[in-house]
Amino acid sequence: MVRVYAPASIGNIGVGFDTLGMAITPINGSLLGDCVSIEDSNIFSLKNIGYFHNQLPTQLEENIVFQCWERFCKTLGQKYPLSIKLEKNIPVSSGLGSSACSIVAVLVAMNYHYGSPLNKDQLLALMGEMEGKISGSVHFDNVSPCFLGGMRLILKNCNIVSQVVPSFNNWVWILAYPGVKISTAISRSILPNKYNREDCINHSQYLSGFIHACHTQQESLAIRCMKDIIAEPYRSRLFPVKLSYIRHNIMKKGAISCGISGSGPTIFVLCNTYDVIEDISDWLSRFYLKNDSGFVRICALDKRGARIIVE
């Protein structure tokens, strides 16, 4: 049997709409992501378990893991009967790369199980294709960091899917998922089809400034550049609590940045000192979570990406 863990991820990271993504891991050593176990079988079977398995489609053909199995078999030109178990530990439509977790985990597991017939570039291309079945078009800002780890700059139009972006070792990311869904389709439909020239120029400056600051380790510049003028002004109206209210309160408590994780409704709060983390986490638990499905996690950058945890 092969068991693969694929970590959750933050898409966009505020300033990098469809361009930046990073894998994350709780600092307490627990796993925040999906696991997929596979073993040989006479017939194909898929079992869904995990805290959020009840959010998955009931029809087998609609499950992205089944679709990945079909696509992988088609790529290799042969049907491989497998028994697959998906541990769904990331909520669907949460802004944490839920579909990417499942896609990456099952494709890494299958590729390893059959002797790695696909190289990393081929595997990543297949992951992006499968992600497109969920989001409507090919996106790599979740699957790339989920698969390869780290913070990633997506450059698919330059024939290089992604590049590693250095981060800051003292940065801690607090994630707050309220326990409600916001579909990616709705989050995308609410965005304008065109942006004015000033917004385009400002966005370019913020994104390029952030990338430069990361490579030159200018923390204060990186923080000043973490502004989302592409998605947040429009998506924030979908959230259960006003982001302006959240930002005002957590910045007073010592956070250095706050934004939407992917398409939401999960938000990230960035801190560079540990002494404010507990206070901010408690505040988010009290004022942002809406039901028992919601959670707050204190995380760091996951540099490893998807990995085999049991063979």
C-alpha positions, 0 to 999 in steps of 0.5 A, a space after each residue: 500500500 502507498 499513502 500520500 499526504 498533500 498539504 493545504 495551500 494559500 492561493 494568491 497570497 493577497 498580492 499575487 492573483 492567479 500568480 502566487 501560491 504557497 503550501 502550508 503546514 501547522 507548526 504543531 506538527 499535525 497534518 493539514 491536507 488530504 491523504 490518499 491510500 492506494 493498493 492493487 485490487 481486482 476491481 476499482 473502488 473508492 472509499 471516502 473518509 475524513 472529517 469533510 468526506 460528506 462534502 464530496 459528490 455522491 456520484 463516483 464519476 463526479 469525484 475528482 479522485 476517480 477522474 484523476 484515476 481515469 486520466 492517469 490510466 488513459 495517459 499510460 494507455 492501460 486500466 489499472 484496477 486499484 482500491 483507493 481511499 481518500 481521507 478528505 481533511 480539507 473542506 470543499 470550497 474553502 480557499 485552501 486548495 481542497 481540490 488540489 490536495 486530492 488531485 496531487 495526492 492521488 496522482 503522486 500515489 499512482 505515479 509512485 506505485 507504478 514506478 514513476 512513469 511520469 516525470 515531475 513536469 508531466 505530472 504537474 501538467 496533468 495536475 493542472 489539467 485536472 484542477 481545470 475540471 474543478 475551476 473551469 480553467 487550468 490553474 497552478 497556484 494551488 497544485 504547484 505548491 501542494 505538489 512541490 512545496 514552498 512559495 511558488 510564482 506561476 509562469 505558465 505563459 513563459 513555458 515554465 510552470 513555476 519558480 520558487 520564491 524565498 520567504 521569511 523564516 519568522 513569518 507565521 500564518 494564521 488560517 481561519 476557516 469560518 465553516 461556510 462555503 464560497 464556491 470558486 465559480 461565484 468568487 470568480 464571477 463577481 470579479 470585473 472583466 476589465 480593470 482600469 489602467 491605474 489598478 493595473 499599474 498599481 497591481 504590477 508594482 505591488 506584485 513585482 515589489 513583493 517578489 523583489 523584496 522576498 528575493 532580497 529579504 527586505 521584510 518591511 518592503 514585502 509587507 507594504 506590498 501585500 495589497 490585493 486590489 484585484 480580488 478583495 474589493 469585490 470578493 469581500 462582500 461575500 464574506 460572513 464578516 467584513 474584512 475591514 473589521 477583521 483587519 482593523 482588529 487583528 492589526 491592532 493586536 500585532 498582525 502585519 498583514 491579512 487577506 483572502 486565502 484563494 477565493 475564500 472564505 478562509 482568511 490568512 493573518 500574517 505575523 512575524 512574532 510569536 507573542 501575538 499569535 494566541 491572542 489573534 487566534 482566540 479573537 478569530 475563533 470568537 468572531 469569525 467562525 460560524 459553526 463547529 466545522 470552522 477552525 483556526 490553524 497556526 501554520 508555517 511555510 511547507 517546503 516539502 509539498 506532497 510526500 509518501 507517509 506510509 509504504 
